[in-house]
Amino acid sequence: MIVSAAERRCEWTAADGFGPVSERLLSARRAAAVYLEHMPIRVECYAGYRGEQEPLAFWLGERRVAVRAIADRWYSPAQRWFKVEAEDGDTYILRDDGPDGQWELAAFTSAKSPGTG
């Protein structure tokens, strides 16, 4: 017997720990929408030997966070991204929108997060 996705969706209940698929999907979409909204930040930079700006420190509200190391970097035509290890032990992804000088905090991983070692 072939069971459609709609019929399978109806079989799952909150008692199973899953909840209806549509509710889980909606919840995931809400989480993704929040995650995709980047946080503007102020960044202190150093111009490297080629004149490109690299982050030395950034501010989260009133707190200055020094960059211990740039773990990775990548480029797109309009943006530059930096994966940085900060003095607080956490890892941040900073995005530079280029000539307009706008920086954003794109992602964050706490050193204290479960499963990170």
N, C-alpha and C positions, 0 to 999 in steps of 0.2 A: 504494500500500500504506500503510495506517495503522499507525503504530508507537506502542505504548503508552509511557507515561512509565516504567514498570518496565523495558521493553526498552531504552529510551534510557539509563537509569541503568546498565544492565549493559554498555553499549558504552564508557563512560568508564572509563579506568584511571588509576592513579597515573602511568604513563609519559606520559600526555597532559597531566599537570600539574593535572588536576582531581580525581582520586580519585572514588570512588563518591559519588553525591549524598547518600546517607544519612550518610556520614562527614562530609561538608562541613556538612550541616545540623546534625548533632550538635555539631560543633566550633563553629558559629555560635551555637547555643543555649547552650553552655558559656560562650562569651565574653559573651553578652548577660546571663547570670545573674551573672557577675562584675561587669559594668558596672552592673547595676541595684542592686547593694549599695552604698548610699551610705556615705560616711565621716563620722562625727561629728567636728565641729571646734568650737573655741572662737572666738567672734567678738567683737571690740570694736565697739560701735555708737555712733551719734550719733542723738539724737532730733531729727528735722526739725521744721519749724515746725508741722506737724500732729500731732506727738508720735509719729510712726511711726519705728521703729528702722531705720537704714540702716547697712550695714557700713562701718567705717573701716579695719579690719585684721582678720586672722584668723591662727590658728596652725596650722601643719602640723607636728605633733610639737612640738619646741622652737623652731622657726623662726617668727618673726613676719613676716607678709607684709602690707605696707600696700596699701590700695586706692588706686590712682591716679585711677580714674574708674568710675562706674557707667554701663556702656554700654547696659544695657536692664534692665527690670524687668517682671514680670508677676505676676498674683495669681490664686489659686484660693480657694474658700471657706475652706479650712483652712491654706493655705500662701502664702508669698511667695517669689518667686524673683528673684535678682539676677545679672545677667551683669556681672562686674567685670573691669576691666583692672588688673593688679597692678603694683607697682613692679619686679618681676622680669621684666616684659615678657610674662608669660603671661596667659591669659584663663581665668577660673574661673566656674562657675555655683554659686552658694551658695543653699541652700534654708533658709528659716526656717519652722519648724513652728508658729509662732504663740505663744500664751500660755505654753506650757510652756518656752519659751526654748531649744529644741533647734535647732541649726543643723547642716547637713550639706553636705559637698562633693559636689555632684551630677555635675559634669563638669569637665574640665580640658583645655585646649589649650595646648601648648607653643609659644612663639614660634619655637622652633628646629625644629619639625616640618616635614618635607618638604612642599612644596606650599602652605604658608601664606604665602608671599611672602617 
